[in-house]
Amino acid sequence: MNTPGVFLRGLLMGAADIVPGVSGGTVAFITGIYDTLLDSIRSVDLEFLGKVLKLDIKGAWAHINGGFLLALLLGIGTSIFSLARLISWTLENHPVPLWAFFFGLILASALVLLRQVDQWNVSRGICLLVGTGVALTIALSPAVSLDIGLAGIFLSGFLAICAMILPGISGSFILVLLGMYGTVLAAVKSLDLLFLAVFAVGAGAGLMCFSRLLHWLLQRYHQGTMALLTGFLFGSLAVVWPWKRVLDWVTGSHGQLKPAQQVPVSPTEFLVLTGQEPALALCVSLMAVGFVTVWLIDFRWGER
């Protein structure tokens, strides 16, 4: 896997992670680097630490597939810093067409993963339904308050990073549900070092634990796990459905209100509730563009 290709995948993952409701793990899956990513994260272990303490930097770098991780992280960072304003502006000013585009992306991603599950049986069908149900429950849940001091900050980082590496479940959306989205953005803006350090420790702990669990499941129950992850994607379609009714709000970093709990509605009902045009033709076109984009990515990089 060449470095420019990994960097490009990082760009796509970073763009996805900016939006609450879209997962960078989904992009990792459909571009064929998910297993490599889990292996690299899982390699940050005692053996790696031993090599570092012995100053065997070259061996430690090779052990964690450092070139891959560096190129991916550079891509993610570049995307976040370069695209954050554009995507945030679009989400603020033209949310319905943007969600329509993401709906096409996620639907196509789910169908791509569905093809990777061989020999369907009852247990794999149950895994698919469970994954769909879990994602739907998360998507339609009301926001809660996790304002419990440093323990709440640690737990927020832990849960957000676990969701971020799962296809179909967005880490930023989990922060919205936990009532921590605006708090985290405010901490980043004000450079609250204590908050960010505790959050990063929680995220690191979650990444180490959850990557190992996912790797173990994929190694021993690959088809069932794939069915479960595909269900996550299908369930997350409720998050990226373009026309939604807002039931609850959360305060953002600038004091503005952001949706915290939403339910899908029809374009007609959306027009009645909001007075805004559903832009049906534009949205369907953007869904098709998102759908085709994923199939082109899968054709170029997907596993054969």
N, C-alpha and C positions, 0 to 999 in steps of 0.2 A: 504494500500500500504506500504510494508516494506521498511526500510531505505536502505538496500543493493540494492534493486531493483531501488529505486529512484537515488541512487548514480551511478548505471550502466547506467541509462538513461542519467544522466548528462555527463558521459564519452562520450557517443555517440553524445550528442548535442555539446559538446566542440570540438570533432573531426570534426564534420560537419561545425562548424562556422569558423574553421581555413581556409577553402578553399573558395576563392571568387567564388560564384556560387552555393554553397550548404548551405542550411538554417538549423539552429538548430531547428527552428519552425517545419520543416518537421519531424524531429526525434521525437519531442514532440507529434506530431499528430499521427504518426504511432505506438508509444509506449503507447498511451492511457492516457497521462497526460496533454494534451493541456488545457482542461477545468479547471483542478485543478491549473495549472500554471497561467492562466488568473485570476482565483478567488483569488489566493494568492497575485498576484501583485496588483489587484484592492483593496485588503484589506488594503493596505498602504494608509490610509485616515485620516480624522480628528479624527475619533474615536480612531484609532491606536495612533495618536499623543497625544490625551488626556490621554490615558492610560500611555504612556511613561512619560508625564509631571507629572502625579500623582504617578510615580514610581511603577506602576502596571506592572512590567516587565513580570510576568507570564501571565497576561491577554493579554498584547500586543503581546507576543509570540504566544499564542494560536489564537489570532485574525487573524494573518497573516499566520497561518499554518507554523510557523517558522521551525519546524523540517523538513518538506518537502522542504522548500526553502534552508535551510542550506545544506542538503544532496545533493540537485541538484546542488547548486553553488560549493560545494566541488568537485563534479564529473566533472563539466565543467572546473573548475580551474585546477584540476589534469590532465585532458585530454589535455588542452591547453599547460601546461608546459611540459608534458611528450611526447606528440605526435607532437607538433608543428615542431620540427626539422625534424622528420621522414617524415611527410606529406609535409613539405616545400621542403625537398630534393627530394622526389618522384615527386612532382609537377614540380621541376626544371629539373630533369634528365629523368623522364619517364612520361611526362604529358599525353600522349595519352592513355596508359593503365589505368592510374588513372581515367581519365575522363570517360573511358568506364565503369569502375566499378561504378562510381557515376551515370552514365546514367541509368544503370540497377536498382540502388537504387531508383532514382527519378521516373522512369517509373512504377515500382511496387508500389511505394507510391501513385502515382496518381490513379492507378487502385484500390488500397485498399480504398482510399477516395471515389472513384466513386461508390463503393458498398454501401456507407453510405447515399447516396442521394436516398430517396424513392419517388416513384410516380412522375417520370419526367413529366414536362409540359413545355409550351413555355417559361414562365418566368425563370424557372430554367435552361433551355437550353441557354437562353440569358445570364444569370449569368455566366455559364460555358464559353461561348464564350468571354464575357467581360474579365473575369479573364485571359483566355489564351492570349487575345489580349494585355492586360496591361503588362503581364509578357514578351511577345515577344517584345513589344516596348521597355521595359527597357533593355532586353537582347541585343538588336541590336542597341541601342542608342550610339552615340559617347560620349566621355568624355567631360565634361564641366569644367570650372575653378570656384571654389568657394572660391578663395583667397580674401576674403573681411573682413579680420580681425577677431575679436572675434565673431562677428555675424555669420560669415561663419563657424567657429569652432562649435558654438552652434547648428546651423542648421544641420551641418554634423552629429553630435551626435544624434540629434533628428530624422533625417531621417534614419540613419543607424540602430538604435535600433528598429524603427517601422518595417523596413524590416526584421530584424533578427527574430522577433517573428511571422512573416508571413510565412506559408509554401510556399516553392518554390521561395522565393525572399531572396537573401543573403545580409546581412548587409555589409559584406566586399566588395561585388560586387558593392553595391550602393556607397561606398567610392571610388571605382575605377572610377565609372561614374562621380562622383563629383570632380575628380581630387585630392582627399584628401587621397588616400590609402597610398602612399609613405610618405606624410606629417605626418599622424597619426603614422605610424610605426617608423618614425624618432623621433617623440616626445616621444614615449614609450621608445625607445632605449636611448635617451639622458635625460630621466626623466624631460621633460619640464613641471613643475608642473602647471604653469598657463594654458598652452594649455590643459593639461589633466584634470584639474579641470573644465574648461569651457565645454570641450567635455563631461565630466561625467554629468554635470548639464543638458546639452542638452539631453543626453541619458536618464537621469532620468525623465525629463519632457516628453519626447516622450513615455517612457514606461508607465507612469501614464495615459497620455491622450489616447494612442492608445489601451492599454489593456482594458480600459473602453468602448471604441467604439466597439472593437471586441466582448466583453462580451455582450453588448447591442444587437448587430446584431445577435449573436448566440442564445440569449434568445428569441428574437422576430421574427427573420427570419432565423431560424436554417437551413432549407433545402436549401434556396437560398444562404445563406452564405457559406454552405458547397460546393455547386456547384461552387461558385466564387473562393473559396480556391483551389478546385480541378483544376479549370482552371489555377490558378497561377502555379500549379505543371506542368501541361501539357506544358504551355508556357515556363517554365524554362528549359525544355529539350534542347532548343536551346543553353543555356549557357553551359550545360555539354556534348553536342555532342562532341565526341572525336576528330573529324577531322575538324579543323577550319582554316579559312584564316584571318590573322591579318590585320586590316585596320588602326589602330591607336595604339600608345604606350603611356605609362605613366612611369615616373621615380620612382623606388623603393627606399627603405631607404638606400641602399648601392650604389645608383647611377645607378643601372642596369635598363634596360628597361623591362617593363612588359606590356602584352597586355591590351589595354583599350577598344578597339572595335573589335569584331570578328564576322564573319558570318560562318555558317556551310557550309561545302563542302563535296563532296563524297570522299571516300577513294582514288579513282583513281586521282581525282583532287588534293587532298592533296599531293600525291606522286609527281605530276607534279610541283606543286607550291613550295614545300619545299625540294624535293629530299630525303625525309625521308620515310622509309617503313611504311605503315599504320598498319602493324601487325594485319591484319584483324582477323585471327583465334584467336589470344590471346585476342583481344578486345571483340570479340563476347563471348568468354568463360568467361571473367571477367564481361561482362554485365549479363550473366546468373547467375554468382555467386552473384552479387549485387541484382538481381531480387529475387533469392531464399532466400537470407538473409532477405530481407524485409518480405517475406511471412512467414518465420520462426518466425520473431519478432512479426508479426501480430498474428500468431497462438498462441504464448506464452503470449503476453500482450494485443493484440488488443481487442477492445470492441466487445462483442458478441451480 
